[in-house]
Amino acid sequence: MELDAIDRKLLNLLQEDAKVPYAKLAKRLGISSSGVHKRVKRLVDEGVIKKFVAIIDPQLLGKKLKAFIGISTAPGTCGEVIAQLNKRPEVLEINEVAGEHDLFVKIITDDTLKLNEILHEMDRIPGVNSSRTLVVLKTEKETSLVRL
């Protein structure tokens, strides 16, 4: 999909705050409110904008532990392992990777006891050969913004 300079600026503004009124966006972009509406609709319809969400602070809601888990799978089982991991609410990301592991999974959970429970359950997924867990001590930067 071709994005012009206004599309790119609009996407940057929406990534910073998706609740900005179209009238305010229009003023910043130098186009009409209906022009903003049409562009946003097109970007959604084309799949450039996947969804609008509220980003919460998990720490304030008792989800104090973040971890990354490298998972090695048996040959031919990666898809089934992914399907099982997708069912877990603690799993925020599943990435197929090249290297030591086949999958790299990001989770957020309550504490080390819950993490231990999750790891034991993951180990029982058919096709999981091994896993390696990295517990996050401190997050220095985390963003979902993709600068255009």
N, CA, C and O atoms as a GROMACS GRO file, in nm:
protein
  592
    1MET      N    1   0.084  -0.118   0.000
    1MET     CA    2   0.000   0.000   0.000
    1MET      C    3   0.088   0.125   0.000
    1MET      O    4   0.187   0.132   0.074
    2GLU      N    5   0.053   0.220  -0.082
    2GLU     CA    6   0.125   0.346  -0.089
    2GLU      C    7   0.078   0.440   0.021
    2GLU      O    8  -0.042   0.465   0.035
    3LEU      N    9   0.171   0.492   0.098
    3LEU     CA   10   0.140   0.590   0.202
    3LEU      C   11   0.203   0.722   0.162
    3LEU      O   12   0.322   0.728   0.132
    4ASP      N   13   0.123   0.829   0.163
    4ASP     CA   14   0.179   0.960   0.136
    4ASP      C   15   0.225   1.023   0.268
    4ASP      O   16   0.211   0.962   0.374
    5ALA      N   17   0.280   1.144   0.261
    5ALA     CA   18   0.334   1.210   0.379
    5ALA      C   19   0.226   1.235   0.484
    5ALA      O   20   0.253   1.226   0.604
    6ILE      N   21   0.104   1.265   0.440
    6ILE     CA   22  -0.005   1.289   0.536
    6ILE      C   23  -0.044   1.160   0.605
    6ILE      O   24  -0.067   1.160   0.726
    7ASP      N   25  -0.051   1.049   0.531
    7ASP     CA   26  -0.080   0.918   0.593
    7ASP      C   27   0.024   0.887   0.701
    7ASP      O   28  -0.011   0.844   0.811
    8ARG      N   29   0.149   0.909   0.669
    8ARG     CA   30   0.258   0.878   0.764
    8ARG      C   31   0.247   0.965   0.889
    8ARG      O   32   0.262   0.916   1.001
    9LYS      N   33   0.222   1.093   0.869
    9LYS     CA   34   0.209   1.183   0.983
    9LYS      C   35   0.087   1.145   1.066
    9LYS      O   36   0.092   1.147   1.189
   10LEU      N   37  -0.023   1.111   0.999
   10LEU     CA   38  -0.145   1.067   1.068
   10LEU      C   39  -0.118   0.942   1.151
   10LEU      O   40  -0.160   0.934   1.266
   11LEU      N   41  -0.050   0.846   1.094
   11LEU     CA   42  -0.018   0.723   1.167
   11LEU      C   43   0.070   0.751   1.288
   11LEU      O   44   0.050   0.692   1.394
   12ASN      N   45   0.168   0.840   1.273
   12ASN     CA   46   0.252   0.876   1.388
   12ASN      C   47   0.168   0.940   1.498
   12ASN      O   48   0.186   0.908   1.616
   13LEU      N   49   0.078   1.031   1.461
   13LEU     CA   50  -0.007   1.098   1.560
   13LEU      C   51  -0.100   0.999   1.630
   13LEU      O   52  -0.117   1.005   1.752
   14LEU      N   53  -0.160   0.909   1.554
   14LEU     CA   54  -0.252   0.810   1.613
   14LEU      C   55  -0.179   0.713   1.705
   14LEU      O   56  -0.235   0.668   1.805
   15GLN      N   57  -0.054   0.680   1.671
   15GLN     CA   58   0.022   0.591   1.758
   15GLN      C   59   0.054   0.657   1.892
   15GLN      O   60   0.063   0.590   1.994
   16GLU      N   61   0.070   0.788   1.891
   16GLU     CA   62   0.097   0.860   2.015
   16GLU      C   63  -0.029   0.871   2.100
   16GLU      O   64  -0.023   0.860   2.222
   17ASP      N   65  -0.145   0.894   2.035
   17ASP     CA   66  -0.271   0.907   2.107
   17ASP      C   67  -0.385   0.884   2.009
   17ASP      O   68  -0.418   0.971   1.929
   18ALA      N   69  -0.445   0.766   2.015
   18ALA     CA   70  -0.552   0.730   1.922
   18ALA      C   71  -0.685   0.796   1.956
   18ALA      O   72  -0.782   0.783   1.881
   19LYS      N   73  -0.691   0.867   2.070
   19LYS     CA   74  -0.817   0.932   2.109
   19LYS      C   75  -0.823   1.080   2.068
   19LYS      O   76  -0.919   1.149   2.102
   20VAL      N   77  -0.724   1.126   1.997
   20VAL     CA   78  -0.726   1.265   1.953
   20VAL      C   79  -0.844   1.284   1.858
   20VAL      O   80  -0.861   1.206   1.764
   21PRO      N   81  -0.926   1.386   1.882
   21PRO     CA   82  -1.042   1.408   1.792
   21PRO      C   83  -0.997   1.435   1.649
   21PRO      O   84  -0.892   1.495   1.626
   22TYR      N   85  -1.078   1.391   1.554
   22TYR     CA   86  -1.046   1.411   1.413
   22TYR      C   87  -1.026   1.558   1.380
   22TYR      O   88  -0.943   1.591   1.296
   23ALA      N   89  -1.102   1.647   1.444
   23ALA     CA   90  -1.090   1.791   1.418
   23ALA      C   91  -0.949   1.840   1.454
   23ALA      O   92  -0.890   1.920   1.382
   24LYS      N   93  -0.896   1.791   1.566
   24LYS     CA   94  -0.763   1.830   1.609
   24LYS      C   95  -0.657   1.772   1.514
   24LYS      O   96  -0.560   1.839   1.479
   25LEU      N   97  -0.676   1.646   1.474
   25LEU     CA   98  -0.585   1.584   1.378
   25LEU      C   99  -0.587   1.660   1.246
   25LEU      O  100  -0.483   1.685   1.186
   26ALA      N  101  -0.706   1.698   1.202
   26ALA     CA  102  -0.722   1.770   1.076
   26ALA      C  103  -0.643   1.900   1.079
   26ALA      O  104  -0.576   1.936   0.982
   27LYS      N  105  -0.652   1.970   1.189
   27LYS     CA  106  -0.581   2.097   1.203
   27LYS      C  107  -0.430   2.075   1.196
   27LYS      O  108  -0.359   2.150   1.128
   28ARG      N  109  -0.381   1.972   1.265
   28ARG     CA  110  -0.237   1.943   1.265
   28ARG      C  111  -0.187   1.895   1.130
   28ARG      O  112  -0.071   1.917   1.094
   29LEU      N  113  -0.276   1.830   1.054
   29LEU     CA  114  -0.238   1.776   0.924
   29LEU      C  115  -0.265   1.873   0.808
   29LEU      O  116  -0.214   1.855   0.697
   30GLY      N  117  -0.346   1.975   0.835
   30GLY     CA  118  -0.380   2.070   0.730
   30GLY      C  119  -0.481   2.017   0.630
   30GLY      O  120  -0.480   2.055   0.513
   31ILE      N  121  -0.569   1.927   0.677
   31ILE     CA  122  -0.676   1.872   0.591
   31ILE      C  123  -0.808   1.881   0.669
   31ILE      O  124  -0.809   1.921   0.785
   32SER      N  125  -0.918   1.844   0.604
   32SER     CA  126  -1.049   1.850   0.670
   32SER      C  127  -1.069   1.730   0.763
   32SER      O  128  -0.999   1.629   0.753
   33SER      N  129  -1.165   1.744   0.855
   33SER     CA  130  -1.201   1.632   0.944
   33SER      C  131  -1.251   1.513   0.865
   33SER      O  132  -1.220   1.399   0.898
   34SER      N  133  -1.329   1.539   0.760
   34SER     CA  134  -1.378   1.428   0.677
   34SER      C  135  -1.262   1.361   0.605
   34SER      O  136  -1.265   1.240   0.580
   35GLY      N  137  -1.158   1.438   0.570
   35GLY     CA  138  -1.039   1.380   0.509
   35GLY      C  139  -0.966   1.288   0.605
   35GLY      O  140  -0.916   1.182   0.566
   36VAL      N  141  -0.961   1.327   0.731
   36VAL     CA  142  -0.899   1.242   0.834
   36VAL      C  143  -0.981   1.114   0.847
   36VAL      O  144  -0.926   1.004   0.849
   37HIS      N  145  -1.113   1.130   0.855
   37HIS     CA  146  -1.201   1.013   0.870
   37HIS      C  147  -1.180   0.915   0.754
   37HIS      O  148  -1.167   0.795   0.776
   38LYS      N  149  -1.178   0.965   0.632
   38LYS     CA  150  -1.159   0.879   0.514
   38LYS      C  151  -1.024   0.808   0.518
   38LYS      O  152  -1.014   0.689   0.486
   39ARG      N  153  -0.921   0.881   0.557
   39ARG     CA  154  -0.787   0.820   0.564
   39ARG      C  155  -0.781   0.711   0.672
   39ARG      O  156  -0.726   0.603   0.649
   40VAL      N  157  -0.837   0.740   0.789
   40VAL     CA  158  -0.836   0.641   0.896
   40VAL      C  159  -0.914   0.517   0.852
   40VAL      O  160  -0.868   0.405   0.873
   41LYS      N  161  -1.030   0.536   0.792
   41LYS     CA  162  -1.110   0.423   0.746
   41LYS      C  163  -1.032   0.340   0.644
   41LYS      O  164  -1.032   0.217   0.651
   42ARG      N  165  -0.965   0.407   0.548
   42ARG     CA  166  -0.886   0.335   0.447
   42ARG      C  167  -0.772   0.259   0.513
   42ARG      O  168  -0.746   0.144   0.476
   43LEU      N  169  -0.703   0.321   0.609
   43LEU     CA  170  -0.591   0.255   0.676
   43LEU      C  171  -0.638   0.134   0.757
   43LEU      O  172  -0.566   0.034   0.766
   44VAL      N  173  -0.756   0.142   0.815
   44VAL     CA  174  -0.814   0.028   0.886
   44VAL      C  175  -0.854  -0.080   0.786
   44VAL      O  176  -0.821  -0.197   0.803
   45ASP      N  177  -0.926  -0.040   0.681
   45ASP     CA  178  -0.972  -0.137   0.579
   45ASP      C  179  -0.856  -0.210   0.512
   45ASP      O  180  -0.867  -0.328   0.479
   46GLU      N  181  -0.744  -0.140   0.492
   46GLU     CA  182  -0.627  -0.199   0.427
   46GLU      C  183  -0.543  -0.282   0.524
   46GLU      O  184  -0.449  -0.350   0.482
   47GLY      N  185  -0.576  -0.277   0.654
   47GLY     CA  186  -0.502  -0.355   0.753
   47GLY      C  187  -0.377  -0.287   0.805
   47GLY      O  188  -0.302  -0.348   0.882
   48VAL      N  189  -0.352  -0.162   0.765
   48VAL     CA  190  -0.236  -0.091   0.818
   48VAL      C  191  -0.257  -0.064   0.967
   48VAL      O  192  -0.167  -0.085   1.048
   49ILE      N  193  -0.376  -0.018   1.002
   49ILE     CA  194  -0.414  -0.004   1.143
   49ILE      C  195  -0.487  -0.132   1.181
   49ILE      O  196  -0.594  -0.162   1.129
   50LYS      N  197  -0.428  -0.209   1.272
   50LYS     CA  198  -0.487  -0.337   1.312
   50LYS      C  199  -0.603  -0.318   1.409
   50LYS      O  200  -0.707  -0.381   1.395
   51LYS      N  201  -0.584  -0.229   1.509
   51LYS     CA  202  -0.689  -0.204   1.607
   51LYS      C  203  -0.650  -0.085   1.693
   51LYS      O  204  -0.534  -0.042   1.694
   52PHE      N  205  -0.746  -0.033   1.765
   52PHE     CA  206  -0.724   0.074   1.860
   52PHE      C  207  -0.736   0.013   1.999
   52PHE      O  208  -0.834  -0.056   2.029
   53VAL      N  209  -0.636   0.038   2.086
   53VAL     CA  210  -0.635  -0.024   2.218
   53VAL      C  211  -0.596   0.074   2.327
   53VAL      O  212  -0.539   0.180   2.299
   54ALA      N  213  -0.627   0.039   2.451
   54ALA     CA  214  -0.577   0.111   2.567
   54ALA      C  215  -0.457   0.034   2.619
   54ALA      O  216  -0.465  -0.087   2.641
   55ILE      N  217  -0.347   0.102   2.639
   55ILE     CA  218  -0.226   0.038   2.691
   55ILE      C  219  -0.225   0.061   2.842
   55ILE      O  220  -0.220   0.175   2.889
   56ILE      N  221  -0.228  -0.048   2.916
   56ILE     CA  222  -0.236  -0.039   3.062
   56ILE      C  223  -0.100  -0.066   3.125
   56ILE      O  224  -0.008  -0.115   3.059
   57ASP      N  225  -0.087  -0.033   3.252
   57ASP     CA  226   0.034  -0.063   3.327
   57ASP      C  227   0.008  -0.191   3.408
   57ASP      O  228  -0.062  -0.187   3.509
   58PRO      N  229   0.063  -0.304   3.363
   58PRO     CA  230   0.036  -0.431   3.432
   58PRO      C  231   0.080  -0.432   3.578
   58PRO      O  232   0.018  -0.498   3.661
   59GLN      N  233   0.187  -0.359   3.610
   59GLN     CA  234   0.237  -0.354   3.748
   59GLN      C  235   0.131  -0.301   3.843
   59GLN      O  236   0.116  -0.350   3.955
   60LEU      N  237   0.056  -0.200   3.798
   60LEU     CA  238  -0.046  -0.140   3.883
   60LEU      C  239  -0.166  -0.233   3.903
   60LEU      O  240  -0.248  -0.211   3.992
   61LEU      N  241  -0.175  -0.338   3.821
   61LEU     CA  242  -0.286  -0.432   3.832
   61LEU      C  243  -0.241  -0.568   3.887
   61LEU      O  244  -0.312  -0.668   3.873
   62GLY      N  245  -0.123  -0.570   3.949
   62GLY     CA  246  -0.077  -0.692   4.015
   62GLY      C  247   0.000  -0.788   3.926
   62GLY      O  248   0.040  -0.895   3.972
   63LYS      N  249   0.021  -0.753   3.801
   63LYS     CA  250   0.100  -0.838   3.710
   63LYS      C  251   0.244  -0.788   3.715
   63LYS      O  252   0.286  -0.705   3.635
   64LYS      N  253   0.317  -0.841   3.810
   64LYS     CA  254   0.448  -0.785   3.843
   64LYS      C  255   0.566  -0.854   3.776
   64LYS      O  256   0.679  -0.808   3.786
   65LEU      N  257   0.541  -0.964   3.707
   65LEU     CA  258   0.653  -1.040   3.650
   65LEU      C  259   0.640  -1.051   3.499
   65LEU      O  260   0.539  -1.097   3.447
   66LYS      N  261   0.745  -1.009   3.431
   66LYS     CA  262   0.754  -1.024   3.286
   66LYS      C  263   0.867  -1.121   3.257
   66LYS      O  264   0.973  -1.115   3.321
   67ALA      N  265   0.846  -1.210   3.161
   67ALA     CA  266   0.950  -1.305   3.125
   67ALA      C  267   0.945  -1.333   2.976
   67ALA      O  268   0.842  -1.319   2.911
   68PHE      N  269   1.060  -1.372   2.924
   68PHE     CA  270   1.071  -1.418   2.786
   68PHE      C  271   1.112  -1.565   2.791
   68PHE      O  272   1.201  -1.602   2.867
   69ILE      N  273   1.046  -1.646   2.712
   69ILE     CA  274   1.071  -1.790   2.714
   69ILE      C  275   1.108  -1.835   2.574
   69ILE      O  276   1.031  -1.819   2.479
   70GLY      N  277   1.228  -1.891   2.562
   70GLY     CA  278   1.270  -1.953   2.436
   70GLY      C  279   1.224  -2.097   2.439
   70GLY      O  280   1.253  -2.170   2.533
   71ILE      N  281   1.154  -2.139   2.334
   71ILE     CA  282   1.100  -2.275   2.330
   71ILE      C  283   1.154  -2.347   2.206
   71ILE      O  284   1.147  -2.296   2.095
   72SER      N  285   1.207  -2.466   2.229
   72SER     CA  286   1.250  -2.553   2.119
   72SER      C  287   1.143  -2.660   2.099
   72SER      O  288   1.097  -2.721   2.195
   73THR      N  289   1.105  -2.681   1.974
   73THR     CA  290   0.998  -2.776   1.943
   73THR      C  291   1.051  -2.894   1.862
   73THR      O  292   1.155  -2.886   1.797
   74ALA      N  293   0.978  -3.003   1.869
   74ALA     CA  294   1.010  -3.120   1.788
   74ALA      C  295   0.978  -3.088   1.642
   74ALA      O  296   0.888  -3.009   1.614
   75PRO      N  297   1.051  -3.147   1.548
   75PRO     CA  298   1.025  -3.120   1.407
   75PRO      C  299   0.878  -3.143   1.369
   75PRO      O  300   0.819  -3.245   1.405
   76GLY      N  301   0.821  -3.048   1.298
   76GLY     CA  302   0.684  -3.059   1.250
   76GLY      C  303   0.576  -3.024   1.351
   76GLY      O  304   0.458  -3.037   1.320
   77THR      N  305   0.614  -2.980   1.472
   77THR     CA  306   0.514  -2.953   1.575
   77THR      C  307   0.498  -2.804   1.610
   77THR      O  308   0.415  -2.768   1.694
   78CYS      N  309   0.575  -2.720   1.546
   78CYS     CA  310   0.575  -2.578   1.581
   78CYS      C  311   0.436  -2.517   1.572
   78CYS      O  312   0.395  -2.443   1.662
   79GLY      N  313   0.362  -2.547   1.467
   79GLY     CA  314   0.227  -2.492   1.450
   79GLY      C  315   0.133  -2.532   1.562
   79GLY      O  316   0.054  -2.450   1.609
   80GLU      N  317   0.140  -2.655   1.604
   80GLU     CA  318   0.053  -2.703   1.713
   80GLU      C  319   0.092  -2.641   1.846
   80GLU      O  320   0.007  -2.608   1.928
   81VAL      N  321   0.222  -2.625   1.868
   81VAL     CA  322   0.268  -2.560   1.991
   81VAL      C  323   0.219  -2.415   1.993
   81VAL      O  324   0.172  -2.368   2.096
   82ILE      N  325   0.229  -2.346   1.880
   82ILE     CA  326   0.180  -2.208   1.872
   82ILE      C  327   0.031  -2.203   1.902
   82ILE      O  328  -0.014  -2.114   1.975
   83ALA      N  329  -0.045  -2.295   1.847
   83ALA     CA  330  -0.190  -2.298   1.872
   83ALA      C  331  -0.221  -2.313   2.021
   83ALA      O  332  -0.312  -2.248   2.071
   84GLN      N  333  -0.146  -2.396   2.091
   84GLN     CA  334  -0.167  -2.414   2.235
   84GLN      C  335  -0.125  -2.290   2.314
   84GLN      O  336  -0.193  -2.250   2.408
   85LEU      N  337  -0.014  -2.230   2.274
   85LEU     CA  338   0.033  -2.109   2.343
   85LEU      C  339  -0.065  -1.993   2.324
   85LEU      O  340  -0.085  -1.912   2.414
   86ASN      N  341  -0.126  -1.986   2.207
   86ASN     CA  342  -0.224  -1.881   2.178
   86ASN      C  343  -0.343  -1.883   2.273
   86ASN      O  344  -0.409  -1.781   2.292
   87LYS      N  345  -0.371  -1.997   2.333
   87LYS     CA  346  -0.484  -2.011   2.425
   87LYS      C  347  -0.454  -1.953   2.564
   87LYS      O  348  -0.546  -1.934   2.644
   88ARG      N  349  -0.328  -1.925   2.592
   88ARG     CA  350  -0.288  -1.880   2.726
   88ARG      C  351  -0.302  -1.728   2.736
   88ARG      O  352  -0.243  -1.656   2.656
   89PRO      N  353  -0.378  -1.679   2.834
   89PRO     CA  354  -0.396  -1.534   2.848
   89PRO      C  355  -0.269  -1.460   2.890
   89PRO      O  356  -0.256  -1.340   2.865
   90GLU      N  357  -0.175  -1.529   2.954
   90GLU     CA  358  -0.051  -1.465   2.998
   90GLU      C  359   0.044  -1.437   2.881
   90GLU      O  360   0.135  -1.354   2.893
   91VAL      N  361   0.023  -1.506   2.770
   91VAL     CA  362   0.112  -1.493   2.654
   91VAL      C  363   0.075  -1.368   2.577
   91VAL      O  364  -0.036  -1.356   2.524
   92LEU      N  365   0.169  -1.273   2.571
   92LEU     CA  366   0.148  -1.148   2.499
   92LEU      C  367   0.200  -1.154   2.356
   92LEU      O  368   0.143  -1.093   2.266
   93GLU      N  369   0.308  -1.227   2.336
   93GLU     CA  370   0.369  -1.238   2.203
   93GLU      C  371   0.420  -1.379   2.182
   93GLU      O  372   0.467  -1.445   2.275
   94ILE      N  373   0.409  -1.424   2.058
   94ILE     CA  374   0.472  -1.549   2.016
   94ILE      C  375   0.545  -1.517   1.887
   94ILE      O  376   0.485  -1.475   1.788
   95ASN      N  377   0.676  -1.536   1.888
   95ASN     CA  378   0.757  -1.506   1.772
   95ASN      C  379   0.830  -1.632   1.726
   95ASN      O  380   0.895  -1.698   1.807
   96GLU      N  381   0.820  -1.666   1.598
   96GLU     CA  382   0.904  -1.771   1.541
   96GLU      C  383   1.038  -1.708   1.514
   96GLU      O  384   1.046  -1.602   1.452
   97VAL      N  385   1.145  -1.772   1.561
   97VAL     CA  386   1.278  -1.714   1.550
   97VAL      C  387   1.378  -1.812   1.492
   97VAL      O  388   1.356  -1.934   1.493
   98ALA      N  389   1.488  -1.758   1.443
   98ALA     CA  390   1.600  -1.840   1.399
   98ALA      C  391   1.703  -1.836   1.511
   98ALA      O  392   1.723  -1.732   1.574
   99GLY      N  393   1.768  -1.946   1.535
   99GLY     CA  394   1.870  -1.949   1.640
   99GLY      C  395   1.853  -2.068   1.729
   99GLY      O  396   1.812  -2.176   1.686
  100GLU      N  397   1.886  -2.048   1.855
  100GLU     CA  398   1.887  -2.155   1.953
  100GLU      C  399   1.748  -2.216   1.975
  100GLU      O  400   1.736  -2.336   2.002
  101HIS      N  401   1.644  -2.133   1.964
  101HIS     CA  402   1.506  -2.178   1.988
  101HIS      C  403   1.423  -2.160   1.862
  101HIS      O  404   1.463  -2.090   1.769
  102ASP      N  405   1.306  -2.222   1.861
  102ASP     CA  406   1.213  -2.208   1.749
  102ASP      C  407   1.114  -2.094   1.775
  102ASP      O  408   1.071  -2.026   1.682
  103LEU      N  409   1.079  -2.075   1.902
  103LEU     CA  410   0.982  -1.973   1.942
  103LEU      C  411   1.039  -1.889   2.054
  103LEU      O  412   1.117  -1.936   2.137
  104PHE      N  413   1.000  -1.762   2.054
  104PHE     CA  414   1.036  -1.672   2.164
  104PHE      C  415   0.905  -1.610   2.210
  104PHE      O  416   0.838  -1.542   2.132
  105VAL      N  417   0.870  -1.634   2.336
  105VAL     CA  418   0.738  -1.598   2.389
  105VAL      C  419   0.755  -1.495   2.500
  105VAL      O  420   0.842  -1.507   2.586
  106LYS      N  421   0.669  -1.393   2.497
  106LYS     CA  422   0.669  -1.291   2.603
  106LYS      C  423   0.544  -1.314   2.688
  106LYS      O  424   0.434  -1.325   2.635
  107ILE      N  425   0.564  -1.320   2.819
  107ILE     CA  426   0.449  -1.335   2.910
  107ILE      C  427   0.456  -1.230   3.020
  107ILE      O  428   0.563  -1.180   3.054
  108ILE      N  429   0.340  -1.200   3.075
  108ILE     CA  430   0.330  -1.118   3.195
  108ILE      C  431   0.237  -1.192   3.290
  108ILE      O  432   0.128  -1.235   3.252
  109THR      N  433   0.283  -1.207   3.414
  109THR     CA  434   0.204  -1.280   3.513
  109THR      C  435   0.223  -1.220   3.652
  109THR      O  436   0.293  -1.120   3.668
  110ASP      N  437   0.161  -1.282   3.750
  110ASP     CA  438   0.159  -1.227   3.886
  110ASP      C  439   0.295  -1.228   3.956
  110ASP      O  440   0.343  -1.126   4.004
  111ASP      N  441   0.357  -1.347   3.959
  111ASP     CA  442   0.477  -1.363   4.041
  111ASP      C  443   0.550  -1.490   3.998
  111ASP      O  444   0.512  -1.555   3.901
  112THR      N  445   0.657  -1.524   4.072
  112THR     CA  446   0.737  -1.641   4.036
  112THR      C  447   0.661  -1.772   4.054
  112THR      O  448   0.684  -1.868   3.980
  113LEU      N  449   0.571  -1.778   4.150
  113LEU     CA  450   0.492  -1.900   4.169
  113LEU      C  451   0.403  -1.925   4.046
  113LEU      O  452   0.394  -2.038   3.998
  114LYS      N  453   0.339  -1.822   3.998
  114LYS     CA  454   0.255  -1.836   3.879
  114LYS      C  455   0.341  -1.867   3.757
  114LYS      O  456   0.301  -1.948   3.673
  115LEU      N  457   0.458  -1.804   3.747
  115LEU     CA  458   0.549  -1.834   3.637
  115LEU      C  459   0.588  -1.981   3.638
  115LEU      O  460   0.588  -2.046   3.534
  116ASN      N  461   0.620  -2.034   3.754
  116ASN     CA  462   0.656  -2.175   3.767
  116ASN      C  463   0.543  -2.265   3.717
  116ASN      O  464   0.566  -2.362   3.645
  117GLU      N  465   0.421  -2.232   3.756
  117GLU     CA  466   0.303  -2.308   3.712
  117GLU      C  467   0.290  -2.302   3.559
  117GLU      O  468   0.266  -2.404   3.494
  118ILE      N  469   0.305  -2.185   3.503
  118ILE     CA  470   0.294  -2.167   3.357
  118ILE      C  471   0.401  -2.248   3.285
  118ILE      O  472   0.373  -2.313   3.185
  119LEU      N  473   0.524  -2.245   3.336
  119LEU     CA  474   0.634  -2.318   3.273
  119LEU      C  475   0.609  -2.468   3.274
  119LEU      O  476   0.636  -2.537   3.175
  120HIS      N  477   0.558  -2.520   3.385
  120HIS     CA  478   0.526  -2.663   3.391
  120HIS      C  479   0.416  -2.699   3.291
  120HIS      O  480   0.421  -2.804   3.227
  121GLU      N  481   0.317  -2.612   3.278
  121GLU     CA  482   0.208  -2.637   3.182
  121GLU      C  483   0.260  -2.630   3.039
  121GLU      O  484   0.218  -2.709   2.955
  122MET      N  485   0.350  -2.537   3.011
  122MET     CA  486   0.407  -2.526   2.876
  122MET      C  487   0.491  -2.649   2.843
  122MET      O  488   0.489  -2.697   2.730
  123ASP      N  489   0.564  -2.698   2.941
  123ASP     CA  490   0.647  -2.818   2.919
  123ASP      C  491   0.562  -2.940   2.882
  123ASP      O  492   0.612  -3.033   2.819
  124ARG      N  493   0.434  -2.940   2.923
  124ARG     CA  494   0.345  -3.053   2.892
  124ARG      C  495   0.278  -3.042   2.755
  124ARG      O  496   0.208  -3.134   2.713
  125ILE      N  497   0.299  -2.930   2.685
  125ILE     CA  498   0.242  -2.917   2.552
  125ILE      C  499   0.313  -3.014   2.458
  125ILE      O  500   0.436  -3.011   2.449
  126PRO      N  501   0.238  -3.101   2.390
  126PRO     CA  502   0.302  -3.194   2.297
  126PRO      C  503   0.382  -3.119   2.190
  126PRO      O  504   0.332  -3.028   2.124
  127GLY      N  505   0.507  -3.160   2.175
  127GLY     CA  506   0.594  -3.097   2.077
  127GLY      C  507   0.697  -3.004   2.139
  127GLY      O  508   0.794  -2.966   2.072
  128VAL      N  509   0.679  -2.966   2.264
  128VAL     CA  510   0.778  -2.882   2.332
  128VAL      C  511   0.892  -2.972   2.379
  128VAL      O  512   0.872  -3.060   2.462
  129ASN      N  513   1.010  -2.949   2.323
  129ASN     CA  514   1.127  -3.028   2.364
  129ASN      C  515   1.196  -2.969   2.485
  129ASN      O  516   1.235  -3.041   2.577
  130SER      N  517   1.212  -2.837   2.484
  130SER     CA  518   1.280  -2.771   2.596
  130SER      C  519   1.245  -2.623   2.595
  130SER      O  520   1.193  -2.570   2.497
  131SER      N  521   1.275  -2.558   2.707
  131SER     CA  522   1.253  -2.414   2.714
  131SER      C  523   1.361  -2.351   2.801
  131SER      O  524   1.424  -2.416   2.884
  132ARG      N  525   1.379  -2.224   2.778
  132ARG     CA  526   1.476  -2.146   2.857
  132ARG      C  527   1.408  -2.014   2.891
  132ARG      O  528   1.359  -1.945   2.802
  133THR      N  529   1.406  -1.979   3.018
  133THR     CA  530   1.332  -1.862   3.064
  133THR      C  531   1.426  -1.750   3.108
  133THR      O  532   1.524  -1.773   3.178
  134LEU      N  533   1.393  -1.629   3.064
  134LEU     CA  534   1.464  -1.509   3.106
  134LEU      C  535   1.363  -1.421   3.180
  134LEU      O  536   1.264  -1.379   3.121
  135VAL      N  537   1.388  -1.394   3.308
  135VAL     CA  538   1.300  -1.310   3.388
  135VAL      C  539   1.349  -1.166   3.376
  135VAL      O  540   1.468  -1.138   3.395
  136VAL      N  541   1.258  -1.076   3.346
  136VAL     CA  542   1.291  -0.935   3.332
  136VAL      C  543   1.302  -0.873   3.471
  136VAL      O  544   1.210  -0.883   3.552
  137LEU      N  545   1.414  -0.810   3.498
  137LEU     CA  546   1.434  -0.742   3.626
  137LEU      C  547   1.385  -0.597   3.619
  137LEU      O  548   1.327  -0.546   3.715
  138LYS      N  549   1.409  -0.533   3.505
  138LYS     CA  550   1.369  -0.394   3.488
  138LYS      C  551   1.355  -0.366   3.338
  138LYS      O  552   1.441  -0.406   3.259
  139THR      N  553   1.249  -0.299   3.301
  139THR     CA  554   1.230  -0.262   3.161
  139THR      C  555   1.274  -0.118   3.142
  139THR      O  556   1.219  -0.026   3.204
  140GLU      N  557   1.373  -0.098   3.058
  140GLU     CA  558   1.425   0.036   3.033
  140GLU      C  559   1.345   0.108   2.925
  140GLU      O  560   1.329   0.230   2.931
  141LYS      N  561   1.296   0.035   2.826
  141LYS     CA  562   1.216   0.094   2.719
  141LYS      C  563   1.121  -0.012   2.667
  141LYS      O  564   1.159  -0.126   2.644
  142GLU      N  565   0.997   0.030   2.649
  142GLU     CA  566   0.900  -0.060   2.588
  142GLU      C  567   0.801   0.030   2.513
  142GLU      O  568   0.743   0.123   2.571
  143THR      N  569   0.783   0.003   2.387
  143THR     CA  570   0.692   0.084   2.307
  143THR      C  571   0.630  -0.001   2.197
  143THR      O  572   0.683  -0.106   2.160
  144SER      N  573   0.519   0.046   2.147
  144SER     CA  574   0.458  -0.018   2.030
  144SER      C  575   0.462   0.076   1.910
  144SER      O  576   0.412   0.043   1.803
  145LEU      N  577   0.522   0.195   1.929
  145LEU     CA  578   0.529   0.293   1.821
  145LEU      C  579   0.627   0.250   1.713
  145LEU      O  580   0.739   0.208   1.742
  146VAL      N  581   0.583   0.260   1.589
  146VAL     CA  582   0.668   0.236   1.473
  146VAL      C  583   0.677   0.370   1.400
  146VAL      O  584   0.582   0.410   1.333
  147ARG      N  585   0.788   0.437   1.413
  147ARG     CA  586   0.803   0.569   1.351
  147ARG      C  587   0.810   0.556   1.201
  147ARG      O  588   0.884   0.474   1.146
  148LEU      N  589   0.731   0.639   1.134
  148LEU     CA  590   0.726   0.638   0.987
  148LEU      C  591   0.786   0.765   0.930
  148LEU      O  592   0.791   0.782   0.809
   0.00000   0.00000   0.00000
